[in-house]
Amino acid sequence: MFKNFTPKEHIAGNAPMKSSAQRQIRAKLLEQIPFLSQPAAFPSTSSSAAPAAQPTPAAPHSDDEDDEDSGKKKGKGGKKGKGAGPGGKGGKKSKKHDVEEEAPAAGADEGATPAADEELTVLDLIWPKKETLSLIKCREHISIYAVHGEPLFFQHFDGPFYPTLKILHRFPDMLPRVGVDRGAIKFVLSGANIMCPGMTSATGYLPPSSANIPKGKPVAVHAYGKENALAIGLLAMSTDEIREINKNIGVENITFLGDDLWKIEKL
C-alpha cells in the first residue's frame, strides 16, 4: 500500500479534525483494537500513596501545671485568685480560650485525602486526549491519522484501522500475530503478500484453533528468529483456513519494514 508512496504526489489534504469527529475515531479505535483500552502501565511511586498516620506524642508534664493546680486552691480563698493569675478564675478562662483556639486546628486534617489520578489507557499514551488529531487524505482512498505530523494510524476506504509499524513496535501486543519462516523474509520486505505455506512450515506460526483469527482482521507479521514485526497484514482467510488449505495468499501485505510510510517521520 505504501510502496512508492511520495507525500508530495500522494497527499491531497492535511487538516485538523473537529472534536466530534475525533471522538468518533477514538471510539472506533477502542472498539476495533481492544488492546488500546487497556490501562497504561506506570512504575509505582511512593509519593502516590498517602503516608501512614503517626501517633501524636503525649504532652510532657511541666512544672507550670503544678503551679496551676496550687493556684486553683489559692484562687478559691484569696483576692489574687480572682485576677489574671494562673490559679484564679482568670486562669480558668484563659485555659478555656486556649482550648477553643486549638479545636479547629485539630480537625483541619479530617477527611483530607490526595486526589486520585485519572487512569490512562494505552490509546491515551499514543494519542493524548488534549492533542488534536489531523486527517491526512491521500490518493487511492488512504487516510492517515497523525498528531503533530507523526503518523499514528491509517485506514483504506472504510476498512479497519491499522497502527503504523513504529507504533506496533512500541506496543508489540496490539495486534494478533502470525509468523513466517526465514525463507519468506526477503519477499515480505519487498512488499509481497504472504503465502500460506510460509506460515504452516516448521518455523512459521499460526495461533491454535481455540484462538482462530477470522478473515479480514489486521495481524502483525513476525519472522522466525526476529524480535519485532516486519509487516502488518490483512488476513485473506481465517488462520484455521490457512492451516487447512495451505495454498494461495493467506495474508495481504499492507505495510512493511522499510516502505515509504516507515521512512516518514512527520507529514
SEROGU-200613 format. One record per residue (C-alpha): y, z, x; residue in three letters. Coordinates in steps of 0.2 Angstrom, whole numbers, plus 5000, padded with zeros to 4 digits. Each point is the difference from the previous one (the first is absolute). Last residue first. Layout:
<recs>
YZXALA/...
</recs>
This chain:
<recs>
507450375020LEU/499550135012LYS/498650025013GLU/499149844996ILE/498549965012LYS/498750064988TRP/500749894986LEU/499849855012ASP/498250035003ASP/499550115015GLY/498750114991LEU/499649924983PHE/500749974983THR/499149944984ILE/498349955006ASN/498949964985GLU/498450115000VAL/498349954996GLY/500049815003ILE/498449914999ASN/498350085003LYS/499150174999ASN/499650004981ILE/499450184998GLU/501150095013ARG/501649904995ILE/499550034982GLU/499950195003ASP/501749995009THR/500849914985SER/500549825001MET/501549915008ALA/500750175006LEU/501849995006LEU/500350035018GLY/501050115012ILE/499749965019ALA/499650085017LEU/499850174994ALA/500250135014ASN/498650095010GLU/499049855006LYS/498150015005GLY/499549894986TYR/501449924991ALA/501050074985HIS/500749914985VAL/501050114988ALA/499749954982VAL/501049944985PRO/499049994984LYS/499749844991GLY/498150024998LYS/499450184998PRO/499750125014ILE/498350084999ASN/500050195005ALA/498250044993SER/499449835006SER/500450065018PRO/501649945009PRO/499849845010LEU/500049995019TYR/499749885014GLY/499050045016THR/498349964993ALA/500649854990SER/500550014982THR/501949995004MET/500049855010GLY/498749924989PRO/501250014985CYS/501449895008MET/501750065004ILE/501449884997ASN/500849935016ALA/501750055006GLY/499849985018SER/499750185002LEU/498650004988VAL/499249865010PHE/500150095016LYS/499350164993ILE/498549924991ALA/498850015015GLY/500350185002ARG/499350044983ASP/501050034984VAL/500550164991GLY/500550044982VAL/501350144996ARG/500850084984PRO/501950015002LEU/501150145004MET/498850085012ASP/500849935016PRO/501750084996PHE/501249955015ARG/498949855004HIS/500149954982LEU/501950015001ILE/500049885015LYS/498849894991LEU/501249974986THR/499550094983PRO/499349884987TYR/500550004981PHE/498949924988PRO/500449834992GLY/501549964990ASP/500449855011PHE/499550055018HIS/500650185004GLN/500750095015PHE/500150185006PHE/501050095014LEU/501149875009PRO/501450095010GLU/501749934995GLY/500850174996HIS/498550024988VAL/499049854996ALA/499049924986TYR/499449825003ILE/499749884986SER/499049845002ILE/500149874987HIS/499649855012GLU/501850025007ARG/500750175003CYS/500950144990LYS/500550155010ILE/500250154988LEU/500950155007SER/499550184997LEU/501450135001THR/499650165009GLU/500250174990LYS/498250004995LYS/499449985017PRO/498949855003TRP/498650025013ILE/500150195000LEU/500350014981ASP/498549884997LEU/498950135009VAL/500550134988THR/501350145002LEU/499950174992GLU/501750074995GLU/500450155011ASP/499950174992ALA/501650105000ALA/499950175009PRO/499850154989THR/501350134995ALA/499350104985GLY/500750165006GLU/501049995016ASP/501650074992ALA/499150154992GLY/500450125014ALA/501749945003ALA/500550034982PRO/499450185001ALA/500950055016GLU/501750014992GLU/499450114986GLU/499150115012VAL/501650035010ASP/501050044985HIS/498750134995LYS/500150085018LYS/501950014998SER/499950084983LYS/498850135007LYS/501250045015GLY/501550024988GLY/499050124991LYS/499950115015GLY/498849995016GLY/500749855009PRO/501850064999GLY/501249914989ALA/500550154990GLY/499150104987LYS/498950085013GLY/501550075009LYS/500450114985LYS/498450095003GLY/498550054989GLY/499149854996LYS/500649905014GLY/499350115013LYS/498249974994LYS/500449815000LYS/500750015017GLY/498450085007SER/499149844994ASP/501349895007GLU/499950085017ASP/498149985000ASP/500349824995GLU/501249985014ASP/498750055013ASP/499149844998SER/498349954993HIS/499649825005PRO/500049874985ALA/498249944997ALA/499749825006PRO/499949864988THR/498349915000PRO/500149825006GLN/499849864987ALA/499049865007ALA/501049855005PRO/500149854988ALA/499049855006ALA/500949845005SER/500650075016SER/498350025007SER/499749815000THR/498649904993SER/499849825007PRO/500449874987PHE/498749894990ALA/500849904986ALA/499250034984PRO/499049854993GLN/500849884988SER/500049865013LEU/498150015001PHE/499949954982PRO/500549825004ILE/500249904984GLN/500750144989GLU/501250075013LEU/500649835005LEU/500349954982LYS/501050164997ALA/501149975015ARG/500349824995ILE/500550064983GLN/501250135007ARG/500849875011GLN/500349894986ALA/500950134990SER/501050055016SER/500649825002LYS/499349905015MET/500949975016PRO/500249815004ALA/499249875012ASN/499849824995GLY/499149845004ALA/499050055015ILE/498849865006HIS/501149905012GLU/501050135009LYS/498650134999PRO/498749895008THR/498250014994PHE/498849895010ASN/498650114995LYS/500650134987PHE/498849964986MET/
</recs>
